[in-house]
Structures are given as structure tokens and as C-alpha cells.
């Protein structure tokens, strides 16, 4: 079988049976979409965790500030 006849056979199969290529395209799109969604969820989760850490640090700063004010009053 020469390469040109093999190429013609592949081309004929491709023209008549496009469903496998379509299914592969859908599968690739699904895998890429799931990967992107997972990455977004990780990043959004990271921001949520960061927000909670910032809130805790702000409360700690407020507590330390009030303690500092008390110590300043005692010194005066």
C-alpha cells in the first residue's frame, strides 16, 4: 500500500466519520474546563483565607493598640 492510497483512505474515513473527532474535541474542552475551574477555586479559596487572616490581624492590632494606650496612661 503506497502512502498516497493510505492518505486517501484516511481522508475518506475523516470525511465520513467525524463523530470521533467531535467527541475528542468535547472531551478535551471538558478536561481543560475542569482544570481551569479547579485553579480558579484554589485562587478564590486562597483569597478567602487571606481575608480571614487580615481580619484576625486587624483584631489583634486593635487589641495591642488598646493595650498600648493603657500602658501609655500608666506611664504618665
mmCIF file of the N, C-alpha and C atoms, coordinates in Angstrom:
data_MODEL
# 
_entry.id   MODEL 
# 
loop_
_atom_site.group_PDB 
_atom_site.id 
_atom_site.type_symbol 
_atom_site.label_atom_id 
_atom_site.label_alt_id 
_atom_site.label_comp_id 
_atom_site.label_asym_id 
_atom_site.label_entity_id 
_atom_site.label_seq_id 
_atom_site.pdbx_PDB_ins_code 
_atom_site.Cartn_x 
_atom_site.Cartn_y 
_atom_site.Cartn_z 
_atom_site.occupancy 
_atom_site.B_iso_or_equiv 
_atom_site.pdbx_formal_charge 
_atom_site.auth_seq_id 
_atom_site.auth_comp_id 
_atom_site.auth_asym_id 
_atom_site.auth_atom_id 
_atom_site.pdbx_PDB_model_num 
ATOM 1   N N  . UNK A 1 1  ? 0.858   -1.175 0.000  1.00 0.00 ? 1  UNK A N  1 
ATOM 2   C CA . UNK A 1 1  ? 0.000   0.000  0.000  1.00 0.00 ? 1  UNK A CA 1 
ATOM 3   C C  . UNK A 1 1  ? 0.901   1.234  0.000  1.00 0.00 ? 1  UNK A C  1 
ATOM 4   N N  . UNK A 1 2  ? 0.763   2.062  -0.982 1.00 0.00 ? 2  UNK A N  1 
ATOM 5   C CA . UNK A 1 2  ? 1.601   3.258  -1.066 1.00 0.00 ? 2  UNK A CA 1 
ATOM 6   C C  . UNK A 1 2  ? 1.029   4.380  -0.190 1.00 0.00 ? 2  UNK A C  1 
ATOM 7   N N  . UNK A 1 3  ? 1.849   5.354  0.157  1.00 0.00 ? 3  UNK A N  1 
ATOM 8   C CA . UNK A 1 3  ? 1.409   6.422  1.058  1.00 0.00 ? 3  UNK A CA 1 
ATOM 9   C C  . UNK A 1 3  ? 0.233   7.232  0.539  1.00 0.00 ? 3  UNK A C  1 
ATOM 10  N N  . UNK A 1 4  ? 0.135   7.424  -0.769 1.00 0.00 ? 4  UNK A N  1 
ATOM 11  C CA . UNK A 1 4  ? -0.974  8.237  -1.288 1.00 0.00 ? 4  UNK A CA 1 
ATOM 12  C C  . UNK A 1 4  ? -2.313  7.525  -1.101 1.00 0.00 ? 4  UNK A C  1 
ATOM 13  N N  . UNK A 1 5  ? -2.337  6.210  -1.298 1.00 0.00 ? 5  UNK A N  1 
ATOM 14  C CA . UNK A 1 5  ? -3.592  5.495  -1.092 1.00 0.00 ? 5  UNK A CA 1 
ATOM 15  C C  . UNK A 1 5  ? -3.952  5.446  0.390  1.00 0.00 ? 5  UNK A C  1 
ATOM 16  N N  . UNK A 1 6  ? -2.945  5.364  1.260  1.00 0.00 ? 6  UNK A N  1 
ATOM 17  C CA . UNK A 1 6  ? -3.201  5.407  2.705  1.00 0.00 ? 6  UNK A CA 1 
ATOM 18  C C  . UNK A 1 6  ? -3.756  6.763  3.099  1.00 0.00 ? 6  UNK A C  1 
ATOM 19  N N  . UNK A 1 7  ? -3.189  7.814  2.543  1.00 0.00 ? 7  UNK A N  1 
ATOM 20  C CA . UNK A 1 7  ? -3.672  9.158  2.819  1.00 0.00 ? 7  UNK A CA 1 
ATOM 21  C C  . UNK A 1 7  ? -5.117  9.318  2.346  1.00 0.00 ? 7  UNK A C  1 
ATOM 22  N N  . UNK A 1 8  ? -5.427  8.795  1.161  1.00 0.00 ? 8  UNK A N  1 
ATOM 23  C CA . UNK A 1 8  ? -6.799  8.867  0.639  1.00 0.00 ? 8  UNK A CA 1 
ATOM 24  C C  . UNK A 1 8  ? -7.765  8.097  1.539  1.00 0.00 ? 8  UNK A C  1 
ATOM 25  N N  . UNK A 1 9  ? -7.328  6.959  2.039  1.00 0.00 ? 9  UNK A N  1 
ATOM 26  C CA . UNK A 1 9  ? -8.160  6.167  2.938  1.00 0.00 ? 9  UNK A CA 1 
ATOM 27  C C  . UNK A 1 9  ? -8.444  6.926  4.229  1.00 0.00 ? 9  UNK A C  1 
ATOM 28  N N  . UNK A 1 10 ? -7.417  7.563  4.766  1.00 0.00 ? 10 UNK A N  1 
ATOM 29  C CA . UNK A 1 10 ? -7.592  8.355  5.992  1.00 0.00 ? 10 UNK A CA 1 
ATOM 30  C C  . UNK A 1 10 ? -8.505  9.541  5.737  1.00 0.00 ? 10 UNK A C  1 
ATOM 31  N N  . UNK A 1 11 ? -8.332  10.207 4.619  1.00 0.00 ? 11 UNK A N  1 
ATOM 32  C CA . UNK A 1 11 ? -9.182  11.344 4.276  1.00 0.00 ? 11 UNK A CA 1 
ATOM 33  C C  . UNK A 1 11 ? -10.637 10.920 4.103  1.00 0.00 ? 11 UNK A C  1 
ATOM 34  N N  . UNK A 1 12 ? -10.871 9.808  3.455  1.00 0.00 ? 12 UNK A N  1 
ATOM 35  C CA . UNK A 1 12 ? -12.230 9.316  3.261  1.00 0.00 ? 12 UNK A CA 1 
ATOM 36  C C  . UNK A 1 12 ? -12.867 8.971  4.611  1.00 0.00 ? 12 UNK A C  1 
ATOM 37  N N  . UNK A 1 13 ? -12.097 8.330  5.480  1.00 0.00 ? 13 UNK A N  1 
ATOM 38  C CA . UNK A 1 13 ? -12.603 7.996  6.814  1.00 0.00 ? 13 UNK A CA 1 
ATOM 39  C C  . UNK A 1 13 ? -12.934 9.269  7.592  1.00 0.00 ? 13 UNK A C  1 
ATOM 40  N N  . UNK A 1 14 ? -12.066 10.251 7.487  1.00 0.00 ? 14 UNK A N  1 
ATOM 41  C CA . UNK A 1 14 ? -12.274 11.511 8.205  1.00 0.00 ? 14 UNK A CA 1 
ATOM 42  C C  . UNK A 1 14 ? -13.528 12.231 7.713  1.00 0.00 ? 14 UNK A C  1 
ATOM 43  N N  . UNK A 1 15 ? -13.744 12.241 6.424  1.00 0.00 ? 15 UNK A N  1 
ATOM 44  C CA . UNK A 1 15 ? -14.925 12.908 5.874  1.00 0.00 ? 15 UNK A CA 1 
ATOM 45  C C  . UNK A 1 15 ? -16.215 12.197 6.264  1.00 0.00 ? 15 UNK A C  1 
ATOM 46  N N  . UNK A 1 16 ? -16.200 10.898 6.320  1.00 0.00 ? 16 UNK A N  1 
ATOM 47  C CA . UNK A 1 16 ? -17.431 10.151 6.585  1.00 0.00 ? 16 UNK A CA 1 
ATOM 48  C C  . UNK A 1 16 ? -17.674 9.919  8.070  1.00 0.00 ? 16 UNK A C  1 
ATOM 49  N N  . UNK A 1 17 ? -16.633 9.942  8.888  1.00 0.00 ? 17 UNK A N  1 
ATOM 50  C CA . UNK A 1 17 ? -16.768 9.640  10.320 1.00 0.00 ? 17 UNK A CA 1 
ATOM 51  C C  . UNK A 1 17 ? -16.183 10.770 11.161 1.00 0.00 ? 17 UNK A C  1 
ATOM 52  N N  . UNK A 1 18 ? -16.891 11.867 11.270 1.00 0.00 ? 18 UNK A N  1 
ATOM 53  C CA . UNK A 1 18 ? -16.390 12.997 12.034 1.00 0.00 ? 18 UNK A CA 1 
ATOM 54  C C  . UNK A 1 18 ? -16.800 12.938 13.494 1.00 0.00 ? 18 UNK A C  1 
ATOM 55  N N  . UNK A 1 19 ? -17.635 12.005 13.859 1.00 0.00 ? 19 UNK A N  1 
ATOM 56  C CA . UNK A 1 19 ? -18.074 11.890 15.242 1.00 0.00 ? 19 UNK A CA 1 
ATOM 57  C C  . UNK A 1 19 ? -16.915 11.644 16.213 1.00 0.00 ? 19 UNK A C  1 
ATOM 58  N N  . UNK A 1 20 ? -15.955 10.749 15.916 1.00 0.00 ? 20 UNK A N  1 
ATOM 59  C CA . UNK A 1 20 ? -14.846 10.572 16.871 1.00 0.00 ? 20 UNK A CA 1 
ATOM 60  C C  . UNK A 1 20 ? -14.060 11.859 17.121 1.00 0.00 ? 20 UNK A C  1 
ATOM 61  N N  . UNK A 1 21 ? -13.808 12.622 16.061 1.00 0.00 ? 21 UNK A N  1 
ATOM 62  C CA . UNK A 1 21 ? -13.078 13.883 16.236 1.00 0.00 ? 21 UNK A CA 1 
ATOM 63  C C  . UNK A 1 21 ? -13.898 14.857 17.076 1.00 0.00 ? 21 UNK A C  1 
ATOM 64  N N  . UNK A 1 22 ? -15.194 14.878 16.849 1.00 0.00 ? 22 UNK A N  1 
ATOM 65  C CA . UNK A 1 22 ? -16.081 15.740 17.621 1.00 0.00 ? 22 UNK A CA 1 
ATOM 66  C C  . UNK A 1 22 ? -16.065 15.351 19.097 1.00 0.00 ? 22 UNK A C  1 
ATOM 67  N N  . UNK A 1 23 ? -16.136 14.050 19.373 1.00 0.00 ? 23 UNK A N  1 
ATOM 68  C CA . UNK A 1 23 ? -16.117 13.573 20.762 1.00 0.00 ? 23 UNK A CA 1 
ATOM 69  C C  . UNK A 1 23 ? -14.781 13.862 21.440 1.00 0.00 ? 23 UNK A C  1 
ATOM 70  N N  . UNK A 1 24 ? -13.703 13.712 20.704 1.00 0.00 ? 24 UNK A N  1 
ATOM 71  C CA . UNK A 1 24 ? -12.390 14.043 21.264 1.00 0.00 ? 24 UNK A CA 1 
ATOM 72  C C  . UNK A 1 24 ? -12.322 15.531 21.575 1.00 0.00 ? 24 UNK A C  1 
ATOM 73  N N  . UNK A 1 25 ? -12.846 16.365 20.704 1.00 0.00 ? 25 UNK A N  1 
ATOM 74  C CA . UNK A 1 25 ? -12.863 17.815 20.949 1.00 0.00 ? 25 UNK A CA 1 
ATOM 75  C C  . UNK A 1 25 ? -13.659 18.159 22.189 1.00 0.00 ? 25 UNK A C  1 
ATOM 76  N N  . UNK A 1 26 ? -14.809 17.524 22.361 1.00 0.00 ? 26 UNK A N  1 
ATOM 77  C CA . UNK A 1 26 ? -15.617 17.771 23.559 1.00 0.00 ? 26 UNK A CA 1 
ATOM 78  C C  . UNK A 1 26 ? -14.882 17.307 24.815 1.00 0.00 ? 26 UNK A C  1 
ATOM 79  N N  . UNK A 1 27 ? -14.251 16.139 24.742 1.00 0.00 ? 27 UNK A N  1 
ATOM 80  C CA . UNK A 1 27 ? -13.524 15.623 25.900 1.00 0.00 ? 27 UNK A CA 1 
ATOM 81  C C  . UNK A 1 27 ? -12.380 16.556 26.279 1.00 0.00 ? 27 UNK A C  1 
ATOM 82  N N  . UNK A 1 28 ? -11.654 17.066 25.298 1.00 0.00 ? 28 UNK A N  1 
ATOM 83  C CA . UNK A 1 28 ? -10.544 17.994 25.576 1.00 0.00 ? 28 UNK A CA 1 
ATOM 84  C C  . UNK A 1 28 ? -11.081 19.274 26.210 1.00 0.00 ? 28 UNK A C  1 
ATOM 85  N N  . UNK A 1 29 ? -12.191 19.786 25.692 1.00 0.00 ? 29 UNK A N  1 
ATOM 86  C CA . UNK A 1 29 ? -12.785 21.003 26.256 1.00 0.00 ? 29 UNK A CA 1 
ATOM 87  C C  . UNK A 1 29 ? -13.215 20.776 27.706 1.00 0.00 ? 29 UNK A C  1 
ATOM 88  N N  . UNK A 1 30 ? -13.788 19.625 27.998 1.00 0.00 ? 30 UNK A N  1 
ATOM 89  C CA . UNK A 1 30 ? -14.204 19.325 29.372 1.00 0.00 ? 30 UNK A CA 1 
ATOM 90  C C  . UNK A 1 30 ? -13.013 19.247 30.315 1.00 0.00 ? 30 UNK A C  1 
ATOM 91  N N  . UNK A 1 31 ? -11.964 18.582 29.879 1.00 0.00 ? 31 UNK A N  1 
ATOM 92  C CA . UNK A 1 31 ? -10.773 18.453 30.732 1.00 0.00 ? 31 UNK A CA 1 
ATOM 93  C C  . UNK A 1 31 ? -10.159 19.824 30.997 1.00 0.00 ? 31 UNK A C  1 
ATOM 94  N N  . UNK A 1 32 ? -10.040 20.637 29.963 1.00 0.00 ? 32 UNK A N  1 
ATOM 95  C CA . UNK A 1 32 ? -9.473  21.981 30.136 1.00 0.00 ? 32 UNK A CA 1 
ATOM 96  C C  . UNK A 1 32 ? -10.375 22.822 31.042 1.00 0.00 ? 32 UNK A C  1 
ATOM 97  N N  . UNK A 1 33 ? -11.688 22.725 30.864 1.00 0.00 ? 33 UNK A N  1 
ATOM 98  C CA . UNK A 1 33 ? -12.616 23.487 31.706 1.00 0.00 ? 33 UNK A CA 1 
ATOM 99  C C  . UNK A 1 33 ? -12.518 23.078 33.163 1.00 0.00 ? 33 UNK A C  1 
ATOM 100 N N  . UNK A 1 34 ? -12.447 21.781 33.426 1.00 0.00 ? 34 UNK A N  1 
ATOM 101 C CA . UNK A 1 34 ? -12.306 21.315 34.808 1.00 0.00 ? 34 UNK A CA 1 
ATOM 102 C C  . UNK A 1 34 ? -11.008 21.794 35.428 1.00 0.00 ? 34 UNK A C  1 
ATOM 103 N N  . UNK A 1 35 ? -9.925  21.771 34.650 1.00 0.00 ? 35 UNK A N  1 
ATOM 104 C CA . UNK A 1 35 ? -8.644  22.256 35.158 1.00 0.00 ? 35 UNK A CA 1 
ATOM 105 C C  . UNK A 1 35 ? -8.720  23.738 35.502 1.00 0.00 ? 35 UNK A C  1 
ATOM 106 N N  . UNK A 1 36 ? -9.327  24.533 34.615 1.00 0.00 ? 36 UNK A N  1 
ATOM 107 C CA . UNK A 1 36 ? -9.447  25.972 34.855 1.00 0.00 ? 36 UNK A CA 1 
ATOM 108 C C  . UNK A 1 36 ? -10.322 26.238 36.080 1.00 0.00 ? 36 UNK A C  1 
ATOM 109 N N  . UNK A 1 37 ? -11.442 25.530 36.194 1.00 0.00 ? 37 UNK A N  1 
ATOM 110 C CA . UNK A 1 37 ? -12.315 25.712 37.360 1.00 0.00 ? 37 UNK A CA 1 
ATOM 111 C C  . UNK A 1 37 ? -11.600 25.352 38.661 1.00 0.00 ? 37 UNK A C  1 
ATOM 112 N N  . UNK A 1 38 ? -10.813 24.287 38.632 1.00 0.00 ? 38 UNK A N  1 
ATOM 113 C CA . UNK A 1 38 ? -10.061 23.899 39.832 1.00 0.00 ? 38 UNK A CA 1 
ATOM 114 C C  . UNK A 1 38 ? -9.066  24.982 40.219 1.00 0.00 ? 38 UNK A C  1 
ATOM 115 N N  . UNK A 1 39 ? -8.364  25.530 39.222 1.00 0.00 ? 39 UNK A N  1 
ATOM 116 C CA . UNK A 1 39 ? -7.386  26.590 39.505 1.00 0.00 ? 39 UNK A CA 1 
ATOM 117 C C  . UNK A 1 39 ? -8.076  27.832 40.062 1.00 0.00 ? 39 UNK A C  1 
ATOM 118 N N  . UNK A 1 40 ? -9.249  28.183 39.483 1.00 0.00 ? 40 UNK A N  1 
ATOM 119 C CA . UNK A 1 40 ? -9.983  29.346 39.978 1.00 0.00 ? 40 UNK A CA 1 
ATOM 120 C C  . UNK A 1 40 ? -10.457 29.116 41.404 1.00 0.00 ? 40 UNK A C  1 
ATOM 121 N N  . UNK A 1 41 ? -10.934 27.908 41.699 1.00 0.00 ? 41 UNK A N  1 
ATOM 122 C CA . UNK A 1 41 ? -11.402 27.607 43.048 1.00 0.00 ? 41 UNK A CA 1 
ATOM 123 C C  . UNK A 1 41 ? -10.257 27.704 44.049 1.00 0.00 ? 41 UNK A C  1 
ATOM 124 N N  . UNK A 1 42 ? -9.071  27.244 43.656 1.00 0.00 ? 42 UNK A N  1 
ATOM 125 C CA . UNK A 1 42 ? -7.905  27.339 44.541 1.00 0.00 ? 42 UNK A CA 1 
ATOM 126 C C  . UNK A 1 42 ? -7.556  28.795 44.789 1.00 0.00 ? 42 UNK A C  1 
ATOM 127 N N  . UNK A 1 43 ? -7.572  29.606 43.723 1.00 0.00 ? 43 UNK A N  1 
ATOM 128 C CA . UNK A 1 43 ? -7.229  31.025 43.887 1.00 0.00 ? 43 UNK A CA 1 
ATOM 129 C C  . UNK A 1 43 ? -8.274  31.759 44.699 1.00 0.00 ? 43 UNK A C  1 
ATOM 130 N N  . UNK A 1 44 ? -9.553  31.494 44.454 1.00 0.00 ? 44 UNK A N  1 
ATOM 131 C CA . UNK A 1 44 ? -10.606 32.147 45.225 1.00 0.00 ? 44 UNK A CA 1 
ATOM 132 C C  . UNK A 1 44 ? -10.528 31.711 46.673 1.00 0.00 ? 44 UNK A C  1 
ATOM 133 N N  . UNK A 1 45 ? -10.274 30.419 46.901 1.00 0.00 ? 45 UNK A N  1 
ATOM 134 C CA . UNK A 1 45 ? -10.113 29.922 48.263 1.00 0.00 ? 45 UNK A CA 1 
ATOM 135 C C  . UNK A 1 45 ? -8.934  30.573 48.955 1.00 0.00 ? 45 UNK A C  1 
ATOM 136 N N  . UNK A 1 46 ? -7.870  30.820 48.195 1.00 0.00 ? 46 UNK A N  1 
ATOM 137 C CA . UNK A 1 46 ? -6.708  31.500 48.763 1.00 0.00 ? 46 UNK A CA 1 
ATOM 138 C C  . UNK A 1 46 ? -7.037  32.912 49.182 1.00 0.00 ? 46 UNK A C  1 
ATOM 139 N N  . UNK A 1 47 ? -7.843  33.616 48.381 1.00 0.00 ? 47 UNK A N  1 
ATOM 140 C CA . UNK A 1 47 ? -8.248  34.973 48.738 1.00 0.00 ? 47 UNK A CA 1 
ATOM 141 C C  . UNK A 1 47 ? -9.159  34.975 49.960 1.00 0.00 ? 47 UNK A C  1 
ATOM 142 N N  . UNK A 1 48 ? -10.026 33.973 50.065 1.00 0.00 ? 48 UNK A N  1 
ATOM 143 C CA . UNK A 1 48 ? -10.904 33.882 51.225 1.00 0.00 ? 48 UNK A CA 1 
ATOM 144 C C  . UNK A 1 48 ? -10.079 33.658 52.476 1.00 0.00 ? 48 UNK A C  1 
ATOM 145 N N  . UNK A 1 49 ? -9.112  32.770 52.406 1.00 0.00 ? 49 UNK A N  1 
ATOM 146 C CA . UNK A 1 49 ? -8.227  32.536 53.544 1.00 0.00 ? 49 UNK A CA 1 
ATOM 147 C C  . UNK A 1 49 ? -7.436  33.778 53.893 1.00 0.00 ? 49 UNK A C  1 
ATOM 148 N N  . UNK A 1 50 ? -7.004  34.515 52.889 1.00 0.00 ? 50 UNK A N  1 
ATOM 149 C CA . UNK A 1 50 ? -6.255  35.747 53.101 1.00 0.00 ? 50 UNK A CA 1 
ATOM 150 C C  . UNK A 1 50 ? -7.119  36.784 53.791 1.00 0.00 ? 50 UNK A C  1 
ATOM 151 N N  . UNK A 1 51 ? -8.372  36.883 53.391 1.00 0.00 ? 51 UNK A N  1 
ATOM 152 C CA . UNK A 1 51 ? -9.294  37.829 54.012 1.00 0.00 ? 51 UNK A CA 1 
ATOM 153 C C  . UNK A 1 51 ? -9.495  37.505 55.493 1.00 0.00 ? 51 UNK A C  1 
ATOM 154 N N  . UNK A 1 52 ? -9.641  36.216 55.808 1.00 0.00 ? 52 UNK A N  1 
ATOM 155 C CA . UNK A 1 52 ? -9.794  35.820 57.209 1.00 0.00 ? 52 UNK A CA 1 
ATOM 156 C C  . UNK A 1 52 ? -8.541  36.149 58.011 1.00 0.00 ? 52 UNK A C  1 
ATOM 157 N N  . UNK A 1 53 ? -7.378  35.940 57.431 1.00 0.00 ? 53 UNK A N  1 
ATOM 158 C CA . UNK A 1 53 ? -6.118  36.265 58.122 1.00 0.00 ? 53 UNK A CA 1 
ATOM 159 C C  . UNK A 1 53 ? -6.013  37.765 58.372 1.00 0.00 ? 53 UNK A C  1 
ATOM 160 N N  . UNK A 1 54 ? -6.422  38.572 57.397 1.00 0.00 ? 54 UNK A N  1 
ATOM 161 C CA . UNK A 1 54 ? -6.378  40.025 57.554 1.00 0.00 ? 54 UNK A CA 1 
ATOM 162 C C  . UNK A 1 54 ? -7.307  40.459 58.681 1.00 0.00 ? 54 UNK A C  1 
ATOM 163 N N  . UNK A 1 55 ? -8.505  39.864 58.740 1.00 0.00 ? 55 UNK A N  1 
ATOM 164 C CA . UNK A 1 55 ? -9.446  40.197 59.821 1.00 0.00 ? 55 UNK A CA 1 
ATOM 165 C C  . UNK A 1 55 ? -8.864  39.860 61.182 1.00 0.00 ? 55 UNK A C  1 
ATOM 166 N N  . UNK A 1 56 ? -8.242  38.685 61.297 1.00 0.00 ? 56 UNK A N  1 
ATOM 167 C CA . UNK A 1 56 ? -7.619  38.295 62.578 1.00 0.00 ? 56 UNK A CA 1 
ATOM 168 C C  . UNK A 1 56 ? -6.506  39.254 62.957 1.00 0.00 ? 56 UNK A C  1 
ATOM 169 N N  . UNK A 1 57 ? -5.686  39.643 61.997 1.00 0.00 ? 57 UNK A N  1 
ATOM 170 C CA . UNK A 1 57 ? -4.586  40.569 62.281 1.00 0.00 ? 57 UNK A CA 1 
ATOM 171 C C  . UNK A 1 57 ? -5.105  41.947 62.670 1.00 0.00 ? 57 UNK A C  1 
ATOM 172 N N  . UNK A 1 58 ? -6.187  42.401 62.029 1.00 0.00 ? 58 UNK A N  1 
ATOM 173 C CA . UNK A 1 58 ? -6.761  43.699 62.398 1.00 0.00 ? 58 UNK A CA 1 
ATOM 174 C C  . UNK A 1 58 ? -7.296  43.676 63.825 1.00 0.00 ? 58 UNK A C  1 
ATOM 175 N N  . UNK A 1 59 ? -7.944  42.574 64.209 1.00 0.00 ? 59 UNK A N  1 
ATOM 176 C CA . UNK A 1 59 ? -8.428  42.456 65.594 1.00 0.00 ? 59 UNK A CA 1 
ATOM 177 C C  . UNK A 1 59 ? -7.263  42.433 66.573 1.00 0.00 ? 59 UNK A C  1 
ATOM 178 N N  . UNK A 1 60 ? -6.192  41.747 66.201 1.00 0.00 ? 60 UNK A N  1 
ATOM 179 C CA . UNK A 1 60 ? -5.007  41.699 67.081 1.00 0.00 ? 60 UNK A CA 1 
ATOM 180 C C  . UNK A 1 60 ? -4.374  43.078 67.212 1.00 0.00 ? 60 UNK A C  1 
ATOM 181 N N  . UNK A 1 61 ? -4.315  43.819 66.096 1.00 0.00 ? 61 UNK A N  1 
ATOM 182 C CA . UNK A 1 61 ? -3.759  45.174 66.134 1.00 0.00 ? 61 UNK A CA 1 
ATOM 183 C C  . UNK A 1 61 ? -4.598  46.067 67.038 1.00 0.00 ? 61 UNK A C  1 
ATOM 184 N N  . UNK A 1 62 ? -5.940  45.941 66.934 1.00 0.00 ? 62 UNK A N  1 
ATOM 185 C CA . UNK A 1 62 ? -6.818  46.737 67.805 1.00 0.00 ? 62 UNK A CA 1 
ATOM 186 C C  . UNK A 1 62 ? -6.580  46.404 69.274 1.00 0.00 ? 62 UNK A C  1 
ATOM 187 N N  . UNK A 1 63 ? -6.431  45.108 69.566 1.00 0.00 ? 63 UNK A N  1 
ATOM 188 C CA . UNK A 1 63 ? -6.165  44.701 70.949 1.00 0.00 ? 63 UNK A CA 1 
ATOM 189 C C  . UNK A 1 63 ? -4.832  45.245 71.446 1.00 0.00 ? 63 UNK A C  1 
ATOM 190 N N  . UNK A 1 64 ? -3.803  45.153 70.622 1.00 0.00 ? 64 UNK A N  1 
ATOM 191 C CA . UNK A 1 64 ? -2.491  45.657 71.013 1.00 0.00 ? 64 UNK A CA 1 
ATOM 192 C C  . UNK A 1 64 ? -2.496  47.181 71.130 1.00 0.00 ? 64 UNK A C  1 
ATOM 193 N N  . UNK A 1 65 ? -3.270  47.841 70.284 1.00 0.00 ? 65 UNK A N  1 
ATOM 194 C CA . UNK A 1 65 ? -3.352  49.294 70.357 1.00 0.00 ? 65 UNK A CA 1 
ATOM 195 C C  . UNK A 1 65 ? -4.006  49.738 71.663 1.00 0.00 ? 65 UNK A C  1 
ATOM 196 N N  . UNK A 1 66 ? -5.095  49.045 72.043 1.00 0.00 ? 66 UNK A N  1 
ATOM 197 C CA . UNK A 1 66 ? -5.740  49.414 73.315 1.00 0.00 ? 66 UNK A CA 1 
ATOM 198 C C  . UNK A 1 66 ? -4.822  49.099 74.487 1.00 0.00 ? 66 UNK A C  1 
ATOM 199 N N  . UNK A 1 67 ? -4.074  48.003 74.411 1.00 0.00 ? 67 UNK A N  1 
ATOM 200 C CA . UNK A 1 67 ? -3.107  47.681 75.480 1.00 0.00 ? 67 UNK A CA 1 
ATOM 201 C C  . UNK A 1 67 ? -2.010  48.729 75.525 1.00 0.00 ? 67 UNK A C  1 
ATOM 202 N N  . UNK A 1 68 ? -1.579  49.205 74.374 1.00 0.00 ? 68 UNK A N  1 
ATOM 203 C CA . UNK A 1 68 ? -0.566  50.254 74.308 1.00 0.00 ? 68 UNK A CA 1 
ATOM 204 C C  . UNK A 1 68 ? -1.084  51.541 74.941 1.00 0.00 ? 68 UNK A C  1 
ATOM 205 N N  . UNK A 1 69 ? -2.337  51.886 74.677 1.00 0.00 ? 69 UNK A N  1 
ATOM 206 C CA . UNK A 1 69 ? -2.923  53.078 75.267 1.00 0.00 ? 69 UNK A CA 1 
ATOM 207 C C  . UNK A 1 69 ? -2.952  52.983 76.797 1.00 0.00 ? 69 UNK A C  1 
ATOM 208 N N  . UNK A 1 70 ? -3.319  51.793 77.316 1.00 0.00 ? 70 UNK A N  1 
ATOM 209 C CA . UNK A 1 70 ? -3.331  51.590 78.766 1.00 0.00 ? 70 UNK A CA 1 
ATOM 210 C C  . UNK A 1 70 ? -1.945  51.746 79.365 1.00 0.00 ? 70 UNK A C  1 
ATOM 211 N N  . UNK A 1 71 ? -0.951  51.177 78.703 1.00 0.00 ? 71 UNK A N  1 
ATOM 212 C CA . UNK A 1 71 ? 0.426   51.290 79.199 1.00 0.00 ? 71 UNK A CA 1 
ATOM 213 C C  . UNK A 1 71 ? 0.923   52.739 79.138 1.00 0.00 ? 71 UNK A C  1 
ATOM 214 N N  . UNK A 1 72 ? 0.527   53.461 78.092 1.00 0.00 ? 72 UNK A N  1 
ATOM 215 C CA . UNK A 1 72 ? 0.923   54.877 77.983 1.00 0.00 ? 72 UNK A CA 1 
ATOM 216 C C  . UNK A 1 72 ? 0.297   55.690 79.112 1.00 0.00 ? 72 UNK A C  1 
ATOM 217 N N  . UNK A 1 73 ? -0.972  55.385 79.450 1.00 0.00 ? 73 UNK A N  1 
ATOM 218 C CA . UNK A 1 73 ? -1.642  56.085 80.559 1.00 0.00 ? 73 UNK A CA 1 
ATOM 219 C C  . UNK A 1 73 ? -0.946  55.792 81.876 1.00 0.00 ? 73 UNK A C  1 
ATOM 220 N N  . UNK A 1 74 ? -0.530  54.540 82.097 1.00 0.00 ? 74 UNK A N  1 
ATOM 221 C CA . UNK A 1 74 ? 0.148   54.190 83.333 1.00 0.00 ? 74 UNK A CA 1 
ATOM 222 C C  . UNK A 1 74 ? 1.514   54.900 83.437 1.00 0.00 ? 74 UNK A C  1 
ATOM 223 N N  . UNK A 1 75 ? 2.182   55.043 82.316 1.00 0.00 ? 75 UNK A N  1 
ATOM 224 C CA . UNK A 1 75 ? 3.472   55.724 82.345 1.00 0.00 ? 75 UNK A CA 1 
ATOM 225 C C  . UNK A 1 75 ? 3.333   57.196 82.664 1.00 0.00 ? 75 UNK A C  1 
ATOM 226 N N  . UNK A 1 76 ? 2.248   57.812 82.239 1.00 0.00 ? 76 UNK A N  1 
ATOM 227 C CA . UNK A 1 76 ? 2.099   59.243 82.501 1.00 0.00 ? 76 UNK A CA 1 
ATOM 228 C C  . UNK A 1 76 ? 1.590   59.424 83.901 1.00 0.00 ? 76 UNK A C  1 
# 
